Amino acid sequence: MIMIDEAQKVSNIGETLKLIADSIKSVQITSKTKTIRVRIAAEPDFNPLTDIDITSLQFGEAETVNYGRGGKVLKSEKAGDDLIVPFDGAGNHFPDDEFAAKMIGKTSSGKLLFGYARLPWVNFIEPILFPRMPKITVNDYGFEFNIEIQNFGQIASQVANLNVAFLRDGKEIDVASGKVPVLKPYEKSTVKLTCGHLFGKGIEYLFKVTVKNRDVKPVILFGRLTPFTLK
């Protein structure tokens, strides 16, 4: 499975998205589904009631959303500190190997935001290690990558391989590799990787993060980041 994120995360709300409609808790979303209700939960530094441009949101299968399609917002509802957004479900379809839906949009200040929601009808009988895009810092020796990995499966994972690369002129250039420790169901871990002075100031790169867990299809995440920002 491949998920593509075309720009740097500004607000990452991936673990707070929830599909909540009773009608889809056990029934798969299909092209005939009329409405998909999504709960966006508040976080200490994120208020979905004020921080989101609601009209900009799209929701659906990741690749479809990446190309500007997906369900449109029908309305919004306040639920305590959380926000519930019903989306038009017409035309939505998720492949059999998909385990998460994607929402993309803008903050109220016009910056990109996106997040993922687990598909509740998927039977997580195998470990599913899903990475976030790296948080990158600069030091005297080069760059440090901190990558959060979460096991969305219902069984523990084995030690897995983690690789970070970037794409340039049609070529894939390895940056760093490491190991993801054993993770219990829904457990998270942050893996630290380092590299030398590979990146120029103010230049945006298309990164590829790959997690390979034995006997499980690799999970690949793409995203654009600027490791070395101009000050």
C-alpha positions as CSV (number, residue, x, y, z in Angstrom):
1,M,0.0,0.0,0.0
2,I,1.3,3.5,-0.8
3,M,0.1,6.8,0.7
4,I,1.3,10.0,-0.9
5,D,1.5,13.3,1.0
6,E,2.4,16.1,-1.5
7,A,3.5,18.8,1.0
8,Q,4.9,19.3,4.5
9,K,2.7,18.6,7.4
10,V,1.6,21.8,9.1
11,S,-0.9,20.3,11.5
12,N,-0.8,16.6,11.9
13,I,-4.1,15.3,13.2
14,G,-3.8,11.8,11.9
15,E,-4.5,9.9,15.1
16,T,-7.5,12.0,16.1
17,L,-9.7,11.3,13.1
18,K,-12.5,8.8,13.7
19,L,-15.3,7.4,11.5
20,I,-18.3,7.5,13.8
21,A,-21.4,6.8,11.7
22,D,-23.2,3.7,13.1
23,S,-24.1,2.7,9.6
24,I,-20.5,2.0,8.7
25,K,-19.0,0.5,11.8
26,S,-19.4,-2.9,10.3
27,V,-20.4,-2.2,6.7
28,Q,-17.7,-1.2,4.2
29,I,-17.8,2.2,2.5
30,T,-18.7,1.7,-1.1
31,S,-19.6,4.0,-4.0
32,K,-23.2,3.7,-2.8
33,T,-22.5,5.2,0.7
34,K,-24.4,8.5,1.0
35,T,-22.7,10.1,4.0
36,I,-19.5,9.6,5.9
37,R,-19.3,11.3,9.3
38,V,-15.8,12.1,10.7
39,R,-15.0,13.2,14.2
40,I,-11.9,15.5,14.4
41,A,-10.8,15.5,18.1
42,A,-9.3,18.5,19.8
43,E,-5.6,18.4,21.0
44,P,-3.7,20.6,23.4
45,D,-2.3,22.7,20.5
46,F,-5.2,22.2,18.1
47,N,-8.8,23.4,18.2
48,P,-10.8,21.9,15.3
49,L,-13.6,24.4,15.9
50,T,-11.4,27.4,15.1
51,D,-8.2,26.2,13.4
52,I,-9.8,24.6,10.3
53,D,-11.1,26.1,7.1
54,I,-14.0,23.7,7.0
55,T,-15.0,24.4,3.4
56,S,-11.5,23.3,2.2
57,L,-11.8,19.7,3.5
58,Q,-11.9,16.6,1.4
59,F,-12.1,13.0,2.7
60,G,-11.8,9.6,1.1
61,E,-9.3,7.1,-0.3
62,A,-5.8,8.5,0.0
63,E,-4.8,8.5,-3.6
64,T,-8.2,10.0,-4.7
65,V,-7.8,12.8,-2.1
66,N,-4.2,13.5,-3.2
67,Y,-5.5,14.3,-6.7
68,G,-8.1,16.8,-5.6
69,R,-11.1,14.5,-5.4
70,G,-12.9,12.7,-2.5
71,G,-16.0,13.6,-0.5
72,K,-16.9,17.2,0.0
73,V,-18.1,18.8,3.2
74,L,-21.9,18.7,3.7
75,K,-22.0,20.6,7.0
76,S,-20.3,20.6,10.4
77,E,-21.4,20.0,14.0
78,K,-19.9,20.9,17.3
79,A,-19.5,18.0,19.8
80,G,-18.0,19.4,22.9
81,D,-14.4,20.5,22.0
82,D,-14.5,18.2,18.9
83,L,-15.8,18.8,15.4
84,I,-18.0,16.4,13.5
85,V,-17.9,16.8,9.7
86,P,-20.3,14.8,7.5
87,F,-18.9,14.3,4.0
88,D,-20.6,13.4,0.8
89,G,-19.9,9.6,0.4
90,A,-21.0,9.3,-3.2
91,G,-18.3,7.6,-5.4
92,N,-16.0,6.7,-2.4
93,H,-14.3,3.3,-2.7
94,F,-11.5,1.8,-0.7
95,P,-9.3,-1.0,-2.1
96,D,-9.2,-4.3,-0.2
97,D,-5.6,-3.6,1.0
98,E,-6.4,-0.1,2.4
99,F,-6.7,0.4,6.1
100,A,-7.0,4.2,6.4
101,A,-8.9,7.0,4.9
102,K,-7.4,10.5,4.4
103,M,-8.6,14.0,5.0
104,I,-6.8,17.0,3.5
105,G,-7.6,20.7,3.7
106,K,-6.3,24.0,5.0
107,T,-6.0,25.6,8.4
108,S,-7.9,28.9,9.0
109,S,-4.7,30.7,8.2
110,G,-4.3,28.9,4.9
111,K,-1.7,26.3,5.7
112,L,-1.9,22.7,4.7
113,L,-3.3,20.1,7.1
114,F,-4.1,16.5,6.7
115,G,-4.8,13.4,8.8
116,Y,-5.8,9.7,8.6
117,A,-8.7,7.7,10.0
118,R,-8.6,3.9,10.5
119,L,-11.3,2.1,8.5
120,P,-13.4,0.4,11.3
121,W,-14.4,-2.6,9.2
122,V,-10.8,-3.7,8.4
123,N,-9.8,-6.8,10.4
124,F,-6.3,-5.9,11.7
125,I,-5.1,-9.5,12.1
126,E,-1.6,-8.6,11.2
127,P,0.8,-5.9,12.4
128,I,0.5,-2.7,10.3
129,L,3.4,-0.3,11.0
130,F,2.5,3.1,9.8
131,P,5.1,6.0,9.8
132,R,4.7,9.7,10.2
133,M,6.8,12.1,8.1
134,P,10.1,12.8,9.9
135,K,10.7,15.7,12.2
136,I,14.1,17.0,11.0
137,T,16.6,19.0,13.0
138,V,20.0,20.4,12.0
139,N,23.2,19.9,14.1
140,D,26.9,20.3,13.6
141,Y,27.2,16.8,12.1
142,G,24.3,17.0,9.7
143,F,20.7,16.1,10.1
144,E,18.7,14.2,12.6
145,F,15.4,12.5,11.6
146,N,12.8,11.6,14.3
147,I,10.2,9.3,12.8
148,E,7.1,8.2,14.8
149,I,5.9,4.7,14.0
150,Q,2.6,3.2,15.2
151,N,1.3,-0.4,15.0
152,F,-2.3,-0.2,13.8
153,G,-2.7,-4.0,13.8
154,Q,-4.2,-6.1,16.6
155,I,-1.1,-8.3,17.1
156,A,2.5,-7.3,18.0
157,S,4.9,-6.6,15.3
158,Q,8.4,-8.0,14.8
159,V,11.5,-5.9,14.5
160,A,11.1,-4.1,11.2
161,N,13.3,-2.2,8.7
162,L,13.0,1.6,8.3
163,N,14.4,3.5,5.4
164,V,14.4,7.2,4.5
165,A,15.2,8.3,1.0
166,F,14.5,11.3,-1.3
167,L,13.8,11.5,-5.0
168,R,15.8,13.7,-7.4
169,D,15.9,13.7,-11.2
170,G,14.0,10.4,-11.2
171,K,16.5,8.7,-8.9
172,E,16.0,7.5,-5.3
173,I,18.8,8.5,-3.0
174,D,19.1,6.7,0.4
175,V,19.4,9.0,3.4
176,A,19.4,6.7,6.4
177,S,18.2,3.3,7.6
178,G,17.4,1.8,11.0
179,K,15.3,-0.7,12.9
180,V,11.8,-0.3,14.3
181,P,11.5,-2.1,17.7
182,V,8.8,-4.6,18.5
183,L,5.5,-2.8,19.0
184,K,2.4,-4.0,20.7
185,P,-1.0,-3.3,19.1
186,Y,-1.5,0.5,18.8
187,E,1.8,1.2,20.5
188,K,4.0,4.0,19.1
189,S,7.8,4.4,19.0
190,T,10.0,7.2,17.7
191,V,13.1,6.1,15.8
192,K,16.0,8.4,15.5
193,L,18.2,8.4,12.3
194,T,21.1,10.6,11.3
195,C,22.8,11.6,8.1
196,G,25.5,14.0,7.0
197,H,25.2,17.4,5.3
198,L,23.1,16.2,2.4
199,F,20.6,19.0,2.0
200,G,20.8,22.6,0.8
201,K,19.4,25.6,2.5
202,G,15.8,26.5,1.6
203,I,15.4,23.6,-0.8
204,E,12.3,21.4,-0.7
205,Y,12.8,17.6,-1.2
206,L,10.4,14.8,-1.9
207,F,11.0,12.2,0.8
208,K,10.1,8.5,0.8
209,V,9.7,6.7,4.1
210,T,9.5,2.9,3.9
211,V,8.7,0.4,6.7
212,K,9.2,-3.3,5.9
213,N,7.9,-5.8,8.4
214,R,8.6,-9.5,7.7
215,D,5.8,-11.2,5.8
216,V,3.7,-8.0,5.6
217,K,3.4,-5.7,2.6
218,P,5.7,-2.6,3.0
219,V,4.1,0.7,3.9
220,I,5.4,3.6,2.0
221,L,4.8,7.3,2.7
222,F,5.8,10.2,0.5
223,G,6.0,13.8,1.6
224,R,7.7,17.1,0.7
225,L,9.9,18.6,3.4
226,T,12.4,21.4,3.6
227,P,15.1,20.0,6.0
228,F,17.2,23.1,6.1
229,T,15.1,26.3,6.3
230,L,16.4,29.8,5.7
231,K,16.5,32.1,8.7
